């Protein structure tokens, strides 16, 4: 009695060359009357396990999957190219803005140094007036708090 796990071969098993290509053309160099050996025999046995309808469904599913993956790959490639262009633009803008901020910081440092120098000069030339201004500033800051 046959075991339920054993599989019976298809009624008309396809030839080795048609199983691999699923086309009507014969691409095998083995004559039909000689017995295949090694990997070709294994391939033939595997092809005998699956009927033509199932194999065509598998190939159709693989074709659809291939088309989906190619479409996805194309979309990702386009997005990657777009992202590379946008990144280059943003990197250039960032570089320009960073340079502008450095220049502004340098300019502000120079301005504050000049202000400190002028305060020191005014403080030495007019100490009485400078101390009055300092007192007024402290009073205004106290009122603001």
Steps between C-alpha positions, in 0.01 A plus 500: 500500500630845413589741775300827508831690497611348170410703198404348172663653194298703253324302225711638219825620654666776298835438342809638670555779248138617508485484878790739539390747236126430472522580134455262213860534382751232579816649648643179642805342345405157638337266250150400606578130513804535732452513877586834668742488787596712800345845526291451187344186644420688823344783300297251301376333817404836651313595184312172513375588849320816384242502225492759221206696643667544838830591334329760280332651809835514677664664198211748469528589869875543463447721195254721689738520795785590265293779343404633843861495617622668182234771537593549866869510411433761232298712744770475764768592247303810396445595863868444578601728210251764614628472858860537385413822314306641797780403739754683283278810499444487877870440567588805289239713682626379837857584403398850389297565815780369722747731326258792546461425873879483546542833321225659712657366820836645400337836422315501834822415686669800337205728584497392867877547527462854365215571743712375793794712383276808470353440848844469647613817323189695610538362853858630524430837334171574680485289817228711672259489207571133436422405862170695482401310187593169665278585801204590273540173311495300825186684614325430168592132517366481857170656388466253211535201734 
